[in-house]
Amino acid sequence: MELFDVGPAVAIAALTATALVIVLSVFYFIHSAPPSEITISTGPEGSTFQKNALKYAKVLDRNGVKLKVITSKGSLENINRLNDKKSKVDIAMVQGGLANVDTSKLRSLGSISYQPLMIFYRGMPKLELLSQLEGKRVAIGPEGSGVRNFALALLAVNGIKEGGKTTLLSWDAEESAKALLDNKIDLAFVMSESASTSILHDLLRAKGISLFSFKQANAYSRKVDYLNILDLPEGSIDLGLNIPPHDVALLGPMVELVVRPDFNPALTDLMLEAASEVHSKPGIFQRRGEFPAPIEHSIQLSEDAQAFYKSGKGFLFRILPFWLASLITRLIVVLVPVLVVVVPSIRSIPALFRWRMQMKIRRRYRELLELEQEFLDENSVAKKDQLRERFEQIEDVVNKMSVRAAYAEQFYGLRGHIDYVKQLIARKHA
């Protein structure tokens, strides 16, 4: 039995390899499909992180992808969820500058906003330096929050550490705000990642509560590279009530969208498109179109995100609905290798066997031509007998050749020429 002009073993091997490639291609086609639902980890209920994620959800829903928004205590918990495969969190909002946390396996989609740290205090003369908090009661945010991580870092460079004279309280934003308003604590560190907008507004408008302005903002920003100086102009919160009553210098890192390393490339474009729609507008701390931005901090920027920032969405995703563009893209990725590599490879197998058989037959023809010429030029009877023996050896080798039906014409042509030379030798010998 022969198939494609080759033997059954080779044919079966070729068909098996082809089937394997097709199976792998189908597996890739199915496996590479972007999921219809992804999960994002944000911040507490009512926080800026959560509100922005809900805006993302509306953009993704227009493209047939559901974004499940879950709350958290803040950036540290979000990182832990991304590192934990059991959590099923695909993407999270994370403030830059997190310390003592492993982000080596994660990838960033870029920065989406500034994250100002707001320090509210009461019952003290004008607070100018954080070193003045020695011996005070200070709320620094709950475990797992970025605000706590940031607060501890700033206090540490001012000589204030856990276990010292200053009472450091791991309270959430709501509890800290209530305690500050009730005069149970002296100061609270608050960030919008873990505080609702209403809490920030209440503290900014409360009598007897002041917003700390970083007098040493330039020094802090030069000592800590991920910190940005953020200016809060007088009256920018409320012009009528003139809140704040003077310009305030704040510090803060940027917020990044962070994903698992296997995040679907098509969804990267979709998420960054949503981020552009939500964050490109001007705000108190940012200019129009400033975010999202390919600004890399401690987490490496993903290659898919780099491509988006360089050239925008892919051509198909710009002109077709998301689901259709994704389908066509995956078909191209699957079919092109099959058409370019597999098909020519399969077609080359018969050609390779034909070439091998032609080489075998040509080798015998060459031997036959050389032998005929030697015989015609030879006058010695003894030498002619030796040449005849060599001819018989060639004839014996040819008769024992295993030949496929596809090469029968060339094979019988060779045997016919052998008979012709055999008759010629017989006549000359006579």
Secondary structure, 3 states (H helix, E strand, C coil): CCECCECHHHHHHHHHHHHHHHHHHHHHHHHCCCCCEEEEECCCCCEHHHHHHHHHHHHHHHCCCEEEEECCCCHHHHHHHHHCHHHCCCEEEEECCCCCCCCCCCEEEEEEEECCEEEEECCCCCCCCHHHHCCCEEECCCCCCHHHHHHHHHHHCCCCCCCCCCEEECCCHHHHHHHHHCCCCCEEEEECCCCEHHHHHHHHHCCCCEECCCCCHHHHHHHCCCCEEEEECCCCCECCCCECCCCEEEEECEEEEEECCCCCHHHHHHHHHHHHHHHCCCCCCCCCCCCCECCCCCCCECHHHHHHHHHCCCHHHHHCCHHHHHHHHHHHHHHHHHHHHHHHHHHHHHHHHHHHHHHHHHHHHHHHHHHHHHHHHCCCHHHHHHHHHHHHHHHHHHHCCCCCHHHHHHHHHHHHHHHHHHHHHHHHHC
